Amino acid sequence: MQKYEVGKLLQEGVTRYQEGVKFGFSQSGADMCIFFNAPRAKEIESVKLGKLEIAMYTKEDLIFMLFKFQELHWMDAPYSVHISKPFEFEDLAEGSGFGCTIFLVDAGTGIIKAIRYIGFSAEFSRRFKIAVLKQKEQPFDKNMYDSKIQEVYKNYSTSDIVQRADAFCKIK
């Protein structure tokens, strides 16, 4: 089990990442890594403590996770169960949702600047699970998947994707 700590490297020996957002899901829940070059204090505080809106957009066999932290623009990350480590969904208790650990990492140093743990709402978690199980049933070709992702980005901005979202969740 890996220990994560603000001020330490996200991954031992890795000191540079491409700017962007990555979303994953495993047996222990969801995780989102935000990679910003030299994140400013405002960005760190927004990720650490700010209000958060989450959305999910599905199109055919694609899933896009969308996040908006207070003071920041919407961010998106495609997700595929076919690329994740294998996992089985746990049954959720009535009214509970999946947890998500959020990391803000300095892309230029690999150092964690903020960590936050949130819970998706029960309804959002239910919709996410349905979308993932549906995606899991579909055949997968990495080149075709990448091509479909690029086609979405060619035709829609992140704001457009948010407008088409299937599910929303707010975290205070």
Secondary structure, 3 states (H helix, E strand, C coil): CCCCCCCCECCCCCCCCCCEEEEEEECCEEEEEEEECCCCHHHHHHHHHCCEEEEEEEECCEEEEEEEECCCCCEEEEECCCCCCCCCCCCCCCCCCCEEEEEEEECCCCEEEEEEEEECCHHHHHHHHHHHHHHHHCCCCHHHHHHHHHHHHHHCCHHHHHHCCCEEEEEC
